[in-house]
Amino acid sequence: MATSLSTPKLSTTLSSSTLQTLLYRHKFSTQNHSPFIIFPQSLSSSSRYSSSFNLSKKALGFLSDHRRNAILKSRRFATRADSTNGAEPRYDYDLFTIGAGSGGVRASRFASNFGASVAVCELPFATISSDTTGGVGGTCVLRGCVPKKLLVYASKYSHEFEESLGFGWSYGSEPTHDWSTLMANKNAELQRLTVDVDGKLYTAKNILVSVGGRPFIPEIPGREYVIDSDAALDLPSKPTKIAIVGGGYIALEFAGIFNGLQSEVHVFIRQKKVLRGFDEEVRDFVAEQMSLKGIEFHPEESPQAVIKSSDGSFSLKTNKGTTEGFSHVMFATGRKPNTKNLGLETVGVKLDKNGAIEVDEYSRTSVPSIWAVGDVTDRMNLTPVALMEGGALAKTLFANEPTKPDFRYLFSQPPIGQVGLSEEQAIAAYGDINVFTANFRPLKATLSGLPDKVFMKLVVCAKTDQFDATIGVHPTSAEEFVTMRTPTRKIRNSPSGGKADSQAKAAAGV
């Protein structure tokens, strides 16, 4: 049954440093929506129930006089919510999004398509993000998915060259890779345009906070020698031997990249296994496949110090000893949300101990008209998750369709995709499940002789013979789902006691 979500009047005060702003107005579109208008601005606020933002008339300067005047004349001015006439307050925007990353832009586009008027603001561009710098596109476009995928593509060619030998290809000499060419072409792809202007006051009925996060490096001796994922995407030279500390998706993605680019890769993880929170069987499979490619894992090793040697190389000291000779030491030990200086606590938005915004399953914060999606929240920090959260929020707010996000994907090598519940979560939620698996050598690997494997898994409710949510099928492996005709194993353990689907999930904490 659909859940009804009300949107109370906004009561907030936010402050920040100079920002870039995207003016995203559906009603002035020549197509389905108008193009983004990008310009820096200062963010301030006033009023008991209105959140106010400084924008500028100059921001519309590049438009024709007719179009610019039409926008300015038809602007919906706010009515103060504390007026005594009892009228519903009016705002300049139905939604004002702080942060132009994946989740914020997705929510803004969808909201505009649903008929809402939307504005989006973002910090000035910089290669490395900080409290006062960011850039339109956010982590994904500037220092995450896009540059990372470009590096992933580059790293796969070494494997493709090796694999092609089994298909009859031969090369006159060993293929070589030029790191500087890759970096130059990657950086050219990420250029952005900004314009300086003054400010003017606007108001919004709903605020979406999607300011993202940035890498976190723990306070240990030698911290100044460590690189994070931002810096790893813009190194002046390719690592010859790299230590990557962390067992999450960022660590594994970069391990695959540098391994494919023929660097010696060592991964140090504090736990026994990589990818905590993912399906146990998938975790084992990924670690095995990456090890077969030459990546060396160091489980249950916690970093204690990074030491620089006289020859310029680095050593990593852990609780189990010291490993020497690294050209680079990278920490992928998590990310911290960019909630500093937004004044969220002042208006009552609850943050967890790490500074992440606490949200409910519909992305609503503790302040009813303030919402949050993406890496700034206390949920999983993945771009596909942020995209789905943004789209779900727009449906919840402007399409009368309350929607909960649920999706996981990461670009390790091999890549992983997960939709719905893991086996462990399904057991906790439903008890009785059937598990179908397929583990096989892909057709492409049969001629090359390489040890590549594909693993597929389907978790099904035993009582209904249904699986949760939906499932994605890989275009070159779709036919292999027919191999999962009979269950690999049947698990009968019913703690849910016949609870309804939503009740069982809630009891399992999923």
C-alpha positions as CSV (number, residue, x, y, z in Angstrom):
1,M,0.0,0.0,0.0
2,A,1.3,3.4,-0.9
3,T,2.6,5.6,1.9
4,S,1.4,9.2,2.1
5,L,4.2,11.7,2.8
6,S,3.3,15.3,3.8
7,T,5.6,18.2,3.2
8,P,5.3,20.7,6.2
9,K,6.4,24.3,5.9
10,L,10.1,24.9,5.7
11,S,11.9,26.2,8.8
12,T,15.6,26.5,8.3
13,T,18.7,28.6,8.2
14,L,21.7,27.6,6.1
15,S,25.0,29.3,5.4
16,S,27.9,28.5,3.1
17,S,30.8,30.0,1.2
18,T,30.7,31.1,-2.5
19,L,28.8,28.7,-4.6
20,Q,28.1,28.0,-8.3
21,T,24.4,27.8,-9.1
22,L,22.4,26.0,-11.7
23,L,19.0,27.6,-12.5
24,Y,16.8,24.8,-13.6
25,R,13.3,26.1,-14.6
26,H,10.8,23.8,-16.1
27,K,8.2,26.4,-17.1
28,F,10.5,28.3,-19.4
29,S,11.6,25.3,-21.4
30,T,11.6,25.2,-25.2
31,Q,11.6,21.4,-24.9
32,N,10.9,19.3,-21.8
33,H,13.1,21.5,-19.6
34,S,15.5,24.4,-19.8
35,P,19.3,24.1,-19.9
36,F,21.3,24.6,-16.8
37,I,22.6,28.1,-16.0
38,I,25.9,28.0,-14.2
39,F,27.2,30.8,-12.0
40,P,28.9,31.4,-8.6
41,Q,26.8,32.8,-5.8
42,S,26.7,33.4,-2.0
43,L,24.3,31.3,0.0
44,S,22.5,33.0,2.9
45,S,19.0,32.8,4.5
46,S,16.4,34.6,6.5
47,S,12.8,34.2,7.6
48,R,11.1,31.9,10.0
49,Y,9.9,29.4,7.3
50,S,11.7,30.4,4.2
51,S,15.2,29.3,3.2
52,S,16.7,32.2,1.1
53,F,19.5,32.0,-1.5
54,N,21.5,34.8,-3.2
55,L,21.3,34.5,-6.9
56,S,21.8,37.1,-9.6
57,K,20.1,38.8,-12.5
58,K,23.5,38.8,-14.2
59,A,23.3,35.0,-14.3
60,L,20.8,35.3,-17.1
61,G,23.1,37.6,-19.1
62,F,23.9,35.1,-21.9
63,L,20.2,34.6,-22.7
64,S,18.3,36.7,-25.2
65,D,16.6,39.9,-23.8
66,H,13.2,38.5,-24.4
67,R,13.9,35.1,-22.7
68,R,15.7,36.8,-19.8
69,N,12.9,39.3,-19.1
70,A,10.3,36.5,-19.3
71,I,12.2,34.6,-16.6
72,L,12.6,37.6,-14.4
73,K,9.0,38.8,-14.8
74,S,7.4,35.5,-14.1
75,R,9.5,34.7,-11.1
76,R,7.4,33.4,-8.2
77,F,8.2,35.7,-5.2
78,A,7.9,34.1,-1.7
79,T,5.3,35.0,0.8
80,R,6.6,34.9,4.4
81,A,5.2,31.8,6.1
82,D,4.7,33.6,9.4
83,S,2.1,35.9,7.9
84,T,-1.2,36.1,9.7
85,N,-3.6,35.8,6.8
86,G,-3.5,32.0,6.9
87,A,-2.6,31.7,3.2
88,E,-0.2,28.9,2.1
89,P,3.2,30.5,1.5
90,R,4.6,30.7,-2.0
91,Y,8.2,30.1,-2.9
92,D,10.4,30.8,-5.8
93,Y,11.3,27.1,-6.1
94,D,9.6,23.9,-5.2
95,L,13.0,22.4,-4.7
96,F,16.4,23.9,-4.0
97,T,19.3,21.4,-4.3
98,I,22.6,22.1,-2.5
99,G,25.2,20.0,-4.4
100,A,25.3,19.3,-8.2
101,G,26.5,15.7,-7.9
102,S,24.9,12.6,-9.2
103,G,22.1,12.4,-6.7
104,G,21.3,16.1,-6.6
105,V,21.3,16.5,-10.4
106,R,19.2,13.3,-10.8
107,A,16.6,14.6,-8.3
108,S,16.6,18.0,-9.9
109,R,16.1,16.7,-13.4
110,F,13.3,14.3,-12.4
111,A,11.6,16.9,-10.2
112,S,11.6,19.4,-13.2
113,N,10.2,16.7,-15.5
114,F,7.4,16.2,-12.9
115,G,6.6,19.9,-13.2
116,A,8.5,21.3,-10.2
117,S,10.6,24.5,-10.4
118,V,14.1,23.7,-9.2
119,A,17.4,25.4,-8.5
120,V,20.8,23.7,-7.8
121,C,23.9,25.2,-6.3
122,E,27.5,23.9,-6.2
123,L,30.9,24.9,-5.0
124,P,33.6,26.2,-7.4
125,F,35.6,23.6,-9.3
126,A,38.9,22.1,-8.1
127,T,40.6,18.8,-8.9
128,I,40.8,17.9,-5.2
129,S,37.7,18.6,-3.2
130,S,37.7,20.5,0.1
131,D,35.3,22.4,2.4
132,T,35.2,25.3,-0.1
133,T,35.8,23.6,-3.5
134,G,33.9,21.0,-5.5
135,G,32.5,21.5,-9.0
136,V,29.4,20.8,-11.0
137,G,29.2,17.0,-11.5
138,G,30.4,16.1,-8.1
139,T,32.5,13.2,-7.1
140,C,31.2,10.9,-9.9
141,V,32.0,13.2,-12.8
142,L,35.1,15.0,-11.5
143,R,36.9,12.5,-9.2
144,G,34.9,9.3,-9.2
145,C,33.0,7.3,-11.7
146,V,33.9,9.1,-14.9
147,P,37.7,9.4,-14.5
148,K,37.8,6.1,-12.7
149,K,36.0,4.4,-15.6
150,L,38.4,5.9,-18.1
151,L,41.2,4.4,-16.0
152,V,39.4,1.1,-15.8
153,Y,39.0,1.0,-19.6
154,A,42.7,1.7,-19.9
155,S,43.7,-1.0,-17.4
156,K,41.6,-3.6,-19.2
157,Y,43.7,-3.4,-22.4
158,S,46.6,-5.3,-20.9
159,H,44.2,-8.2,-20.2
160,E,42.6,-7.9,-23.7
161,F,46.1,-8.0,-25.4
162,E,46.9,-11.2,-23.5
163,E,43.5,-12.7,-24.2
164,S,43.7,-11.9,-27.9
165,L,46.6,-14.2,-28.4
166,G,44.2,-17.2,-28.1
167,F,42.2,-15.7,-30.9
168,G,45.1,-15.6,-33.4
169,W,46.4,-12.1,-32.8
170,S,50.1,-11.5,-32.5
171,Y,52.2,-8.4,-31.8
172,G,55.6,-7.4,-33.0
173,S,56.7,-6.2,-29.5
174,E,55.3,-6.0,-26.0
175,P,52.5,-3.4,-25.8
176,T,53.5,-0.4,-23.7
177,H,51.5,2.2,-21.8
178,D,52.1,5.9,-21.5
179,W,50.6,7.3,-18.3
180,S,51.0,11.0,-19.2
181,T,48.9,10.5,-22.3
182,L,46.1,8.9,-20.3
183,M,46.2,11.7,-17.7
184,A,46.2,14.4,-20.3
185,N,43.2,13.0,-22.2
186,K,41.3,12.2,-19.0
187,N,41.8,15.8,-17.7
188,A,40.6,17.2,-21.0
189,E,37.4,15.3,-20.6
190,L,36.7,16.9,-17.3
191,Q,36.9,20.6,-18.1
192,R,34.1,22.8,-16.8
193,L,32.9,26.4,-17.4
194,T,32.2,28.9,-14.6
195,V,31.1,32.6,-14.6
196,D,31.3,35.2,-11.8
197,V,28.2,37.2,-10.8
198,D,26.5,39.0,-7.9
199,G,23.6,37.8,-5.9
200,K,19.8,38.1,-5.4
201,L,17.3,36.6,-3.0
202,Y,15.2,33.5,-3.8
203,T,13.3,31.0,-1.6
204,A,12.4,27.3,-1.7
205,K,9.7,25.1,-0.3
206,N,12.0,22.0,0.0
207,I,15.7,21.8,0.4
208,L,17.7,18.8,-0.8
209,V,21.2,18.4,0.6
210,S,23.4,16.4,-1.7
211,V,26.9,17.9,-1.1
212,G,28.6,14.5,-1.2
213,G,31.7,13.5,0.7
214,R,35.5,13.2,0.2
215,P,38.2,10.7,1.2
216,F,39.1,10.2,4.8
217,I,42.7,9.4,5.9
218,P,43.2,8.4,9.5
219,E,45.6,10.3,11.8
220,I,48.7,8.0,11.7
221,P,52.5,8.9,11.5
222,G,53.5,9.5,7.9
223,R,50.0,10.6,6.9
224,E,51.5,13.3,4.7
225,Y,52.9,10.7,2.4
226,V,49.6,9.0,1.7
227,I,47.4,9.6,-1.4
228,D,43.7,9.2,-1.5
229,S,41.3,8.3,-4.3
230,D,41.1,12.0,-5.5
231,A,44.9,12.2,-5.9
232,A,45.2,8.7,-7.3
233,L,43.2,9.9,-10.3
234,D,45.6,12.6,-11.1
235,L,49.1,11.2,-10.3
236,P,52.1,12.7,-12.3
237,S,53.5,9.2,-12.8
238,K,52.1,5.6,-12.7
239,P,52.9,3.6,-9.6
240,T,55.4,0.8,-9.9
241,K,54.5,-0.8,-6.6
242,I,51.5,0.5,-4.7
243,A,50.0,-0.4,-1.2
244,I,46.3,0.1,-1.0
245,V,44.9,0.2,2.5
246,G,41.2,-0.7,2.6
247,G,38.9,-3.6,1.7
248,G,35.9,-1.7,0.4
249,Y,34.8,-1.0,-3.2
250,I,37.1,2.0,-3.7
251,A,40.2,0.0,-2.7
252,L,39.2,-2.9,-5.0
253,E,38.4,-0.7,-7.9
254,F,41.8,1.0,-7.8
255,A,43.5,-2.3,-7.1
256,G,42.1,-3.6,-10.4
257,I,43.0,-0.4,-12.3
258,F,46.7,-0.4,-11.2
259,N,47.0,-4.1,-11.7
260,G,45.7,-3.8,-15.2
261,L,48.2,-1.0,-15.8
262,Q,50.9,-3.5,-14.8
263,S,51.7,-2.0,-11.4
264,E,52.5,-4.4,-8.5
265,V,49.5,-4.1,-6.2
266,H,49.2,-5.0,-2.5
267,V,45.9,-4.6,-0.7
268,F,45.9,-4.4,3.1
269,I,42.6,-5.0,4.9
270,R,41.7,-4.9,8.5
271,Q,39.0,-7.7,8.2
272,K,39.4,-11.3,7.1
273,K,37.5,-10.6,3.8
274,V,36.9,-7.7,1.4
275,L,33.6,-6.0,0.7
276,R,32.0,-6.1,4.1
277,G,28.2,-5.9,3.7
278,F,28.1,-7.7,0.4
279,D,27.0,-11.3,-0.2
280,E,29.5,-13.7,1.4
281,E,29.8,-16.0,-1.6
282,V,30.4,-13.0,-3.9
283,R,33.1,-11.6,-1.6
284,D,35.0,-14.9,-1.8
285,F,34.7,-15.1,-5.5
286,V,35.9,-11.6,-6.1
287,A,39.0,-12.0,-3.9
288,E,39.9,-15.3,-5.6
289,Q,39.6,-13.8,-9.1
290,M,41.7,-10.7,-8.2
291,S,44.3,-12.9,-6.6
292,L,44.6,-15.0,-9.8
293,K,45.4,-11.7,-11.6
294,G,48.4,-11.1,-9.4
295,I,46.9,-8.8,-6.7
296,E,48.3,-9.7,-3.3
297,F,45.9,-9.4,-0.3
298,H,47.1,-8.9,3.3
299,P,44.1,-9.7,5.5
300,E,43.8,-8.6,9.2
301,E,46.5,-6.0,8.9
302,S,45.9,-2.5,10.4
303,P,48.1,0.4,9.3
304,Q,50.2,2.0,12.0
305,A,52.6,4.2,10.1
306,V,54.0,5.2,6.7
307,I,57.7,5.6,6.5
308,K,59.7,7.4,3.8
309,S,63.1,5.9,2.9
310,S,66.2,7.8,1.8
311,D,65.7,6.5,-1.8
312,G,62.2,8.1,-1.9
313,S,60.3,4.8,-1.5
314,F,57.8,4.2,1.2
315,S,57.2,1.4,3.8
316,L,53.9,0.5,5.4
317,K,54.0,-0.6,9.0
318,T,51.1,-2.7,10.2
319,N,50.3,-4.7,13.3
320,K,51.9,-7.7,11.5
321,G,55.1,-6.1,10.4
322,T,56.5,-3.7,7.8
323,T,56.4,-4.1,4.0
324,E,58.9,-2.0,2.0
325,G,59.6,-0.6,-1.4
326,F,56.3,1.1,-2.4
327,S,56.3,4.0,-4.8
328,H,52.9,5.0,-3.6
329,V,50.8,4.3,-0.5
330,M,47.0,4.9,-1.0
331,F,44.4,4.9,1.7
332,A,40.8,3.9,0.7
333,T,39.6,3.8,4.3
334,G,36.2,5.4,3.8
335,R,34.8,8.9,3.1
336,K,33.6,11.7,5.3
337,P,30.5,13.7,4.4
338,N,30.8,17.4,3.4
339,T,28.4,18.7,6.1
340,K,30.8,21.2,7.7
341,N,29.8,24.9,7.6
342,L,26.2,24.2,6.3
343,G,24.7,24.9,9.7
344,L,22.6,21.8,9.6
345,E,22.8,21.2,13.4
346,T,21.5,24.7,14.0
347,V,18.2,24.0,12.2
348,G,17.8,20.6,13.8
349,V,19.1,18.2,11.1
350,K,20.5,15.2,12.9
351,L,24.0,13.9,12.0
352,D,25.6,10.7,13.0
353,K,29.0,10.4,14.8
354,N,30.8,10.7,11.5
355,G,28.9,13.8,10.4
356,A,26.6,12.1,7.9
357,I,23.0,13.2,7.7
358,E,20.6,10.7,9.1
359,V,17.7,10.0,6.8
360,D,14.7,7.7,6.7
361,E,13.9,5.3,3.9
362,Y,12.5,8.1,1.8
363,S,15.6,10.3,2.2
364,R,13.9,12.7,4.7
365,T,16.0,14.2,7.5
366,S,14.9,15.0,11.0
367,V,13.6,18.4,9.6
368,P,10.5,17.4,7.5
369,S,11.2,19.7,4.6
370,I,14.9,19.1,4.3
371,W,16.0,16.0,2.4
372,A,19.3,14.4,1.7
373,V,20.7,11.9,-0.9
374,G,24.1,10.5,-1.8
375,D,27.4,10.3,0.0
376,V,26.3,13.0,2.5
377,T,23.9,10.5,4.1
378,D,24.5,7.5,6.4
379,R,23.8,5.1,3.6
380,M,26.0,3.3,1.1
381,N,28.2,5.7,-0.8
382,L,27.9,4.5,-4.4
383,T,26.9,6.6,-7.5
384,P,24.2,4.2,-8.7
385,V,22.7,4.4,-5.2
386,A,22.8,8.2,-5.2
387,L,21.2,8.2,-8.7
388,M,18.4,5.9,-7.5
389,E,18.0,7.9,-4.3
390,G,17.6,11.2,-6.3
391,G,15.1,9.7,-8.7
392,A,13.2,8.1,-5.9
393,L,13.0,11.4,-4.0
394,A,11.6,13.3,-7.0
395,K,8.9,10.6,-7.3
396,T,8.2,10.8,-3.6
397,L,7.9,14.6,-3.6
398,F,6.4,15.5,-7.0
399,A,4.8,12.4,-8.5
400,N,2.8,11.3,-5.5
401,E,4.7,8.0,-5.7
402,P,6.6,7.3,-2.5
403,T,9.7,5.3,-3.6
404,K,12.5,3.6,-1.7
405,P,15.9,3.2,-3.4
406,D,17.7,-0.2,-3.6
407,F,20.7,-0.8,-5.9
408,R,24.4,-1.7,-5.6
409,Y,27.1,-1.9,-8.2
410,L,30.9,-1.4,-8.2
411,F,33.6,-1.5,-10.8
412,S,36.0,-4.0,-9.3
413,Q,37.6,-6.4,-11.7
414,P,35.5,-8.6,-12.0
415,P,32.7,-6.1,-11.5
416,I,29.9,-6.8,-9.1
417,G,26.2,-6.1,-9.3
418,Q,23.6,-6.6,-6.6
419,V,19.9,-5.9,-6.5
420,G,17.7,-6.6,-3.6
421,L,18.7,-8.7,-0.6
422,S,21.9,-10.7,-0.1
423,E,21.6,-14.4,1.0
424,E,22.4,-13.4,4.6
425,Q,19.8,-10.6,4.6
426,A,17.2,-12.8,2.9
427,I,17.7,-15.5,5.6
428,A,17.3,-12.9,8.3
429,A,14.2,-11.5,6.7
430,Y,12.4,-14.6,5.5
431,G,14.2,-17.7,6.8
432,D,13.1,-20.1,4.1
433,I,15.0,-19.4,0.9
434,N,16.3,-21.2,-2.2
435,V,19.7,-20.2,-3.6
436,F,20.5,-20.7,-7.3
437,T,24.1,-20.2,-8.4
438,A,26.1,-20.6,-11.6
439,N,29.9,-20.5,-11.7
440,F,31.4,-21.0,-15.1
441,R,34.2,-20.1,-17.5
442,P,32.9,-17.4,-20.0
443,L,33.0,-18.3,-23.6
444,K,35.5,-15.5,-24.3
445,A,38.1,-17.2,-22.0
446,T,37.9,-20.6,-23.6
447,L,40.4,-19.8,-26.3
448,S,42.8,-17.6,-24.3
449,G,43.4,-20.1,-21.6
450,L,43.0,-17.4,-18.9
451,P,41.5,-18.4,-15.5
452,D,38.5,-15.9,-15.8
453,K,35.3,-17.0,-14.2
454,V,31.7,-15.7,-14.0
455,F,29.5,-16.1,-11.0
456,M,25.8,-15.6,-10.9
457,K,23.4,-15.9,-8.0
458,L,19.7,-15.7,-7.4
459,V,18.1,-15.7,-4.0
460,V,14.5,-16.7,-4.0
461,C,11.8,-16.8,-1.3
462,A,11.0,-20.5,-0.9
463,K,7.3,-20.0,0.0
464,T,6.5,-17.8,-3.0
465,D,9.2,-18.8,-5.5
466,Q,9.8,-15.0,-6.0
467,F,12.9,-12.9,-5.7
468,D,13.1,-9.4,-4.2
469,A,13.0,-6.3,-6.4
470,T,14.5,-6.9,-9.9
471,I,17.6,-8.3,-11.5
472,G,19.9,-7.1,-14.2
473,V,21.1,-9.5,-16.9
474,H,24.5,-9.0,-18.6
475,P,24.2,-8.8,-22.4
476,T,26.9,-11.4,-23.0
477,S,25.8,-13.8,-20.2
478,A,22.0,-13.7,-20.4
479,E,21.8,-17.2,-21.8
480,E,23.7,-18.6,-18.8
481,F,20.8,-18.0,-16.5
482,V,19.3,-21.2,-17.9
483,T,22.1,-23.1,-15.9
484,M,20.3,-22.2,-12.7
485,R,17.5,-24.7,-13.2
486,T,17.6,-26.3,-9.7
487,P,18.6,-24.7,-6.4
488,T,22.2,-25.0,-5.3
489,R,21.0,-25.2,-1.7
490,K,17.7,-24.8,0.2
491,I,17.7,-23.0,3.6
492,R,14.8,-23.5,6.0
493,N,15.0,-21.2,8.9
494,S,11.8,-19.1,9.4
495,P,12.4,-16.4,12.1
496,S,9.9,-14.1,10.4
497,G,6.9,-16.2,11.7
498,G,4.8,-15.5,8.6
499,K,5.3,-11.8,8.7
500,A,4.4,-9.7,5.7
501,D,7.2,-8.7,3.3
502,S,7.7,-5.2,4.7
503,Q,7.6,-6.5,8.3
504,A,10.1,-9.2,7.6
505,K,12.5,-6.7,6.1
506,A,12.1,-4.4,9.0
507,A,12.8,-7.2,11.5
508,A,16.0,-8.0,9.6
509,G,17.1,-4.4,9.5
510,V,17.0,-4.2,5.7
